[in-house]
Amino acid sequence: MLNHALRVIAIVQLRRPDTPDRVFHERKLAEGKTKKETIRALKRRLSNVVYRQLSADPTDRAGGTQGRICNQRGRYSTLIKRLFD
């Protein structure tokens, strides 16, 4: 499921011509990588962004709020905003 979500994010990023991920994709293609390889590399890059964002979330360190759905939703919406801005 996470793999599918990362693929959807990658494909959406490639559709928009003004994103850094599109530049990354074009650069990988110029290096001789196949489209499948470039999408795999882009998904890896996106997963690193997601991991950094989730591990740097200050609500996890606040104590007493771990695992609550309201924090999960807030963290998710913040992550999505940062990915698409």
GIZI-V333017 format. One record per helix or strand of 2 or more residues. SS is the DSSP state (A for helix, B for strand). FROM is the first residue (numbers start at 1). LEN is the number of residues. If there is no record, write none. Layout:
# GIZI-V333017
SS;FROM;LEN, SS;FROM;LEN
This chain:
# GIZI-V333017
A;2;14, A;20;11, A;35;21, A;58;3, A;69;16
